[in-house]
Amino acid sequence: MARLLMPFLSPLLWTGIIMLALHPVYKRIEGLMKGRKGLMAGITTLVALLTAFVQIFREEYTGQYHLQN
């Protein structure tokens, strides 16, 4: 059973970390949107994606990320 679950543990762990990190953002947006949960989820997802893309592009263009052979 552990062998079956091993490939999923890392993504599940990162999902939990990202969820905890973005929860304050979600709560702040919730106060601004006054209960429009679909819009809140969309804005929170957009913020998360933009954060990830900014980090990826920053590393790529500043040369901080190097692939090793």
C-alpha angles and dihedrals in degrees: 000000000000091000090055093052099041097088090054099048098080095049090046092050092050090047089056093047093049091045092054092045094051098042094091089051090051092049092050092050089046090060092049096046096048098222103324094136098178092054091044092053091048094050092046091050091049091051091050093049093046090050091052094046093048090053093048094048093044091055093044097049099038093050095238092127118066127178113224122211 
